[in-house]
Amino acid sequence: METTRNFFKSVSVLAIALMFGFGANAQDSKVKTNKLSVNVGEFYSLNLSNDNATILLDSEAKFANGSESTPITMTIFSSRKYAVTAKVSSAQFNETADNTSVSTNNIDLIVAKTSGNDEAAISNRTNNSLKHAAAEEIVASPKATKADVYSLVYAIPAANTSAFLDQYGKTITTEITYTLLPL
């Protein structure tokens, strides 16, 4: 009977050991998967480094040679291909001297690419003067970007400075609207 009891004890201990051993092995062999999703939204932004620009016509040299503003930086973020248009608010400057007018198309908008994706480009324009009747495309990209950077300069060419001669002592203004168009 003692042999049987020892046998059952040995078998019981062995069975318990095997249960724990198999249980541990069974847990190690289980495989779990996890599905990861990335939800990508559409984002667009157009930022200008300065909301105001000034062209100084305050010397004979500037009237003779023309004058231009300090560059403004335009930065584009777009999750799709894009185009940017520019449009001046009216055909004439505001706040001109009595009985006078100055056409806004006397101002050129000069656009230069500073950095960004290689495919972003400055648009071909017939001339650089500001347009008011319809917005004009100034830059475009056939692919998305995190930071396409352009330099914008407003210039009065020497040939156009005479239009401003009778505005002495005045600060005349207009507004230019830039629009980012996701394509």
Buried (B, 14 or more C-beta within 10 A) or exposed (E): EEEEEEEEEEEEEEEEEEEEEEEEEEEEEEEEEEEEEEEEEEEBEBEBEEEEBEBEBEEEEBBEEBBBBEBBEBBBBBBBBBBBBBBBBEBBBEEBEEEBEBBBBBBBBBBEBEEBBEEBEBBEBEEBBBBBEEBBBBBBBEEBBEEBBBBBBBBBBEEBBEBBEBBEEBEBEBEBEBEBBEE
